[in-house]
Amino acid sequence: MTSKMKAELYCLHCNKDTPHVVTYVGKILKSIRCEECGSEIEINREKLLENYAAEFIERIITKPYRMTKELEKDITKFLLSLPIRIITKPYRIVKEVEEILKKD
């Protein structure tokens, strides 16, 4: 899942603090773009894939623990959401990988 946020950062091209758009793929930083001059710093795709793979493995390893916590918190909500989550999870993973692999 790609998310964008705005931040006030120091731009090396403008030599001052300017608004920037920071883009993440999941929890991984993908790029930072200055809204004033348009200069952009983008993370190398190979490094992005490397970081995503490490994060993905961590998510897989911690999934049983996270599901157990959800189950303990509200069993009804968990059981009702489970069929939909099982069906949509592969689609969501494909979308995440597409976001990383796509060339802007």
Long-range contacts (C-beta under 8 A, 24 or more apart in sequence): 1-25, 1-26, 1-92, 1-95, 1-96, 1-99, 2-30, 2-99, 6-35, 9-34, 11-36, 11-37, 11-39, 12-39, 13-37, 13-39, 25-52, 25-96, 25-99, 25-100, 26-52, 26-55, 26-96, 27-55, 28-52, 28-55, 30-100, 31-104, 42-104, 45-100, 45-101, 45-103, 48-100, 49-100, 49-101, 52-96, 52-97, 52-100
